[in-house]
Amino acid sequence: MAIRRASKRVTPLPQVGRDPIATPIIKWVGGKTKLLPELLARLPDSFERYYEPFIGGAALFFRVAPERAVLNDSNTDLVNLYATVTKDAASVIKRLAEHRANHDERHYYAMRQKWNDDHRDWPAADRAAAFIYLNKTCFNGLWRVNRSGDFNVPIGRYADPPICVPEALQAASRALAKAELRQGDYRAAVADAKRGDFLYFDPPYDPVTPTANFTSYTAGAFGPEQQRELADAATSTR
Ligand SMILES: C[S@@+](CC[C@H](N)C(=O)[O-])C[C@H]1O[C@@H](n2cnc3c(N)ncnc32)[C@H](O)[C@@H]1O
């Protein structure tokens, strides 16, 4: 298999004082890193709690680094990842170093198979590390599951994917420690929001064409009816 040589240049993490600012630790379809200037320009000057009920890669959360936050996603594996990185980044880093040492096509497909066999029974750090490993090495960083919930993305063509970046995981762990993590539907996640809180809704995209229909972060779907309900919920919480 031909592998495209990626540049070896590593972008240093942005830094405030002695600690690097956290940035997303996974690639995520719909991630907002490139749109951050637009989002930051629209942020209120101050707020009580920061709510992000469709957290995905958490680009805005990591950039804002709020003192009090409620983060949620319906994807159980994603929420487990953030919870584990918060509590035990060191174990996740240790396992990721092993994945990095073993990484090749055979290891990728073996891990994908094991993940689909029984990852819900694994210790949290194994599960979190496998999620990051598959996400960083799969085609286009696409986390896509089929209707049965099986992760079905082929290996990506990277010469040197950033499988284990300890400083990034430690920075994310510090930022996440200030957040309350929830798993489930966005409606339950924002039910206790109060006047003065800031709610940032970034749901799955409404497909613009019948073929551009990536809505499969989890085995459920987020269709036009859900988009309308969300619009109603967002305007009613103003
Ligand atoms: C566009 S992504 C969010 C991207 C994120 N803002 C970022 O910067 O990476 C949408 C997220 O919504 C989640 N999701 C889909 N349906 C949901 C629901 N009903 N409630 C909560 N989260 C949901 C998906 O798992 C996905 O992570």
The ligand as an SDF file (V2000), in Angstrom:
LIG
                    3D

 27 29  0  0  0  0  0  0  0  0999 V2000
  -21.2150   18.6590   14.7050 C   0  0  0  0  0  0  0  0  0  0  0  0
  -20.7430   17.5280   15.9900 S   0  0  0  0  0  0  0  0  0  0  0  0
  -20.1850   18.6400   17.2210 C   0  0  0  0  0  0  0  0  0  0  0  0
  -18.8360   19.1940   16.8540 C   0  0  0  0  0  0  0  0  0  0  0  0
  -18.1400   19.9440   17.9780 C   0  0  0  0  0  0  0  0  0  0  0  0
  -18.7640   21.2160   18.2490 N   0  0  0  0  0  0  0  0  0  0  0  0
  -16.6620   20.1280   17.6470 C   0  0  0  0  0  0  0  0  0  0  0  0
  -16.1310   21.2510   17.6510 O   0  0  0  0  0  0  0  0  0  0  0  0
  -16.0180   19.1100   17.3370 O   0  0  0  0  0  0  0  0  0  0  0  0
  -22.2910   16.9450   16.6040 C   0  0  0  0  0  0  0  0  0  0  0  0
  -22.2290   16.0050   17.8090 C   0  0  0  0  0  0  0  0  0  0  0  0
  -23.5790   15.7660   18.2410 O   0  0  0  0  0  0  0  0  0  0  0  0
  -23.6750   14.4460   18.7800 C   0  0  0  0  0  0  0  0  0  0  0  0
  -25.1100   14.0920   18.8030 N   0  0  0  0  0  0  0  0  0  0  0  0
  -25.9010   13.6020   17.8010 C   0  0  0  0  0  0  0  0  0  0  0  0
  -27.1720   13.5100   18.1990 N   0  0  0  0  0  0  0  0  0  0  0  0
  -27.2240   13.9540   19.4900 C   0  0  0  0  0  0  0  0  0  0  0  0
  -28.2750   14.1410   20.4560 C   0  0  0  0  0  0  0  0  0  0  0  0
  -29.5370   13.8410   20.1800 N   0  0  0  0  0  0  0  0  0  0  0  0
  -27.9450   14.6460   21.6710 N   0  0  0  0  0  0  0  0  0  0  0  0
  -26.6610   14.9460   21.9850 C   0  0  0  0  0  0  0  0  0  0  0  0
  -25.6180   14.7920   21.1090 N   0  0  0  0  0  0  0  0  0  0  0  0
  -25.8960   14.3210   19.8720 C   0  0  0  0  0  0  0  0  0  0  0  0
  -22.7880   13.6220   17.8720 C   0  0  0  0  0  0  0  0  0  0  0  0
  -22.3320   12.4540   18.5440 O   0  0  0  0  0  0  0  0  0  0  0  0
  -21.6380   14.6250   17.5580 C   0  0  0  0  0  0  0  0  0  0  0  0
  -20.5550   14.4420   18.4330 O   0  0  0  0  0  0  0  0  0  0  0  0
  1  2  1  0
  2  3  1  0
  2 10  1  0
  3  4  1  0
  4  5  1  0
  5  6  1  0
  5  7  1  0
  7  8  2  0
  7  9  1  0
 10 11  1  0
 11 12  1  0
 11 26  1  0
 12 13  1  0
 13 14  1  0
 13 24  1  0
 14 15  1  0
 14 23  1  0
 15 16  2  0
 16 17  1  0
 17 18  1  0
 17 23  2  0
 18 19  1  0
 18 20  2  0
 20 21  1  0
 21 22  2  0
 22 23  1  0
 24 25  1  0
 24 26  1  0
 26 27  1  0
M  CHG  2   2   1   9  -1
M  END
$$$$
